[in-house]
Amino acid sequence: MIHRKTPGTVAANVVIYFLLGFFALLCLYPFWYLVIFTFSDPGEALKGVSFWFRGFSFYNVEQVLRLQGIDRALLNSVLRTVLGTGITVFCCTFLGYLFSKQEMPGRRFFYRAVIITMYVSGGLIPTYLIYRSYGLTNNFLVYILPGAVSAYNMILVKTFVEQLPPALEEAAMIDGASYLRVFFQVIIPLSIPIIATIAIFSAVGQWNSWFDNHIYNTNSPPLMTLQYQLYKFLNEAQRLAALLKEGNIKDVEAAVTQQLTPKGVRVTTTLFAAVPIFLVYPFMQRYFIKGIMVGAVKG
């Protein structure tokens, strides 16, 4: 049976699609503006908001890449994101699997000890003193070790593992597999959706983090991350532009340097910081949605 659309239905669909398209444009345009401003001629871009490039140019990108320390900061951010995400995913997955086992010694005590960290914090000063006593200040490991275990991510994994068929583990153990072998060869392959979910949470948090750099590694410029560089650029854009105009950056001609504006520095650096997450997220989205849905069924 064919249902013909009435004029009222067609008009309603047009209005709905228009509103959805308008809201989508509102959400996407800020990022698109970063792109068009970054790759437009600096002088033309300052004339106002536009929807397309004004004199397409790589000038802003070239000059920001020549800022002192930007390459090392980018490398530090990539390293902390990759290493921190990998360690967090492994620790939370393994701990979530252990807490799903009733026979684990001291299971209730250790589980509650981890959960309580979601509600109680030692505060900034005690945390700083502890990190300093462990030698983590002015140390790259301060980006990785404190976040190795996340109570929230651990709960997601535990909930997911508890919903897997117990017969799979029992069959493996009947064949002589140990808990470690079951974890690596049975649990991990079946837990890809939730692993991808916590990997996204961890990667976004690591990539966007700057406060730990500001507190614990302020006196170590080689350990500066891209996000902290962006924070400094946003606060010191006028000074950076003045340094460029004075010729403190190598091989920059004075006449060209004057075109680099504080806004150009801010926008271009912001784009650099946002692009990696935009590139990674689409590939993980289907796993992310599935992992969240499974975790929502049982708390």
N, C-alpha and C positions, 0 to 999 in steps of 0.2 A: 504494500500500500504506500503510495507516494503522498507525502504531506507537503502541500504547497504553502509557501510562506506568505502571510498576509502583509499588506503595506505597513501595518503597525509593527509587525515582527522585524521587517527589514529596517524600518526607521530606528527601532530600539537597538538592533545590532550595530547600526552605523554609529549611534551615539556611544554605545559601549566601547566599540573599537577606537573611536576617536578619543574618549577619555583615557583608555588604557595606553594608547599611543602617546598621549600628552604626558601622562605620569611617567612613562618609560623615558621620554625625552628629558623630563626634569631630573630623573635619576642618572642618566647617562651623560648629559651635557657637561657637568663639572669636570668629568674625566676627559671628555673630548676637548674641552677648553684648554686643559693642560697640554694636550697634544698640539693643538693648533697654535697656541702661544709659543711653545717650545720650538716648533719648526717654522715659525714665521720670522720675517725680518724684525729685529728688535725695535727699530724705530717705528715701523708700521704697526706692530702689535700693540704699542702703547696708545694708539689712537682710539681704541675702544673695543667692545665685545663684538665678535664676529662668529660666523658659522663655518668659515673656510680659511685656509692659509692666506696670509698677506705677505707675498714675496717669500716663497718657500726657501728656507735656509737652515743649515746645520750649525750656525754660528753659536747659538746658546749652548748646544751640546758640546761643541769643541772647547769652548771656554770653561765650562763647568768641569769638564774632564781634566782640565789643566790646573784646577785649583789644588793647592798643596794638601796632600793626604787623602784625597778622594778615592784613589785607587786602592790604597791600603784599607780604608774604611769599608769599601765595597767587598773586598776579600774577607775581612773580618765578619761582616754580616752574613755572607754566604757560608763561611765555615761554621759560625755559631748556629745557623739555621739547619744545616745538614747534620752536623754532629749532635746538636741539642735535640733535634727531632728524632734522630735514630735512637739515641740513648733513652729518651723519654718514652718512645713507643715500646722499646724492648722491656724496660723496667715496669711500665704500667701493665703491659700485656702479661708478663710473667707473674707479677704480683696479683693481678686480677684472677689469673688461672689458679694460683695457690689458694686464694681466699674462697674460691668456689668449691674447694675440697673440705668436706666435713672432718676428715681425719688429720688435717693439718694441726700440729701441736700449737697451742696458744692462739688459735685462729680468732676467737672473739676478741681477745685482748689486743692483738696487733691490728685487727681490722678497725676497732674503735679508736685506737691510737692514731691511725691514719685519718679516719673520718673527722676527728676533733680538730685537725689542722684546718679544716674548711671554715671553722667558726672562731677559732682562737689564734691570734697572732702575737708573737713576742714584741712587735713594735720595731720601728726603724733603728733606733739606737742599739738595743740589745742584739738585733740581727747583724748590724755592722760590726759590733764588738766580737761576735762569734765568728763571722767571716774573717776578721782580721786575725783572730787567734789561730784559725786554721790555715792562714796564709793565702786566703783567696782574694784579698784586696790587691789591686794592681796585678791581677792574674787572669788569664783568659778563661780558666776553669770556672770562674764565678758566673759566666754566662751559661754554663752547662749543668754543673752538679746540683745547684739548689733546685732546679726545676726537673730533675731526673724522675721524680715521683710526683704525680698529680692525683690527689684524692678523687677528683671528679672523673678524670680519664680512667682511673682504676675501677671506679664503680661501673662505668659504661662497659668495660671489658668483662667484669665479673657478671654483670647482668646478661651479657651476650653469651658467655660461655655456659652459664647455667641453663640456657635454652637449647643448647646443642643436645642431640640424642645421646644419652649415657651409653647406649649399646656400642657406639663407635669406640669409646675409650676402653670399654670392657673387652671388646674383641681384640684390640691391640695388646692389652695386658695379658690376655689369655695366650697370645702368641709370644709372650716374654718381653714385651716392651716396658721400659721404665717410664717414670713420670716425665723425665726430660725428653725421652724419645717421643712419647705421646704428645708432649707440648710442641716440639718442633715439626713433627711429621703429621700430626692429626689436627691439633688445635689451631696452629697458625694458618694453615691453608684454608680452614673453615671460617676463620675470623677475619678475612681480608676486609669485609665491609666496615667492621668496627675499628680495625687497625687504620684504615684509610681515614676514618672520622677523627680519631685522636691525632693522627699525623697532621691533618689540616689544622686542628686547634693548636697543636704545638708549633707548627711551622709559621703560622700567622703570628702567634705570640712572640716567637723568637725573632722573626724578621722585623716586627714593629717595635720591639723593646728598645728603649733608650735610657730609661731611668736607672737601671743597674750600672750602665756605663757612667752616668752622671754621678752616682754615689760612690761606686767602688773602684772605678778605674780612671778617675779624673786626672790623676798625675801620670798617666801612661798614654801619651799620644799614639804610640804604635798599636794600642789595643782599641782605639776609637772605632765605633761602628758607623755605618752609613746613616742610621736613624739619628744618632747623636750629632753627626755632622750636619744633618738637616736641621736639627734643633738649633745648633749654633748658627747656621746660615740664616734661619728665620729671625734670630735675634740680632745678628750682626751683618745683615745684608748690606746696609749702607757702608759699613767699614770695609767689607770685602770689595764692593764696587770701587771704593776709593783706592784700595791697594792695587786693583787692576789698572786703574787710571794712572797711578804713579809708576807703573811698569815693574812691579815687584814679581810678576809672573813672567817667566822666560819667554823670549821670542814673540811677545805680543806688541804689536805696533800701537803707538799711542792713539793714532787717529781712529783705529778700529776698536780699541779697547773701550773708548768712551761710549760705544753703543751698548755695552753690557750693563743692564740696569739691575738694581736690587730685586725688582720683581722678576726679572729674567732668571736670576740666580735661584730664587725661591721656587718658582714654577718648575724649572727644569729639574732641580734636585728632588722635588716632590714627585715628579713623573718617574724618575729613576727608582724611587722608593716604592712606588705603587705597582709598576709593571710586573715584577716577578710573581706577585701573588695573583694578579689577573691572568698570568700565563699558566700557572699551576692549577688553579682552582677548577677550571672546566674539565680537566682530565680526572679529577677526583670526585666530581659532583655526584655521579651515580652511586658510588660507594658511600659517600657521605650521607645521602638521603636514606639509603637502605639501612645504614648503621644507626642513624637517629631513630628511624621508625621501629627497628627491633628493640632498641633501648627504651623506647617509650611504652612498650607493651607491658613490661614488668619492671618495677622499681626496686 
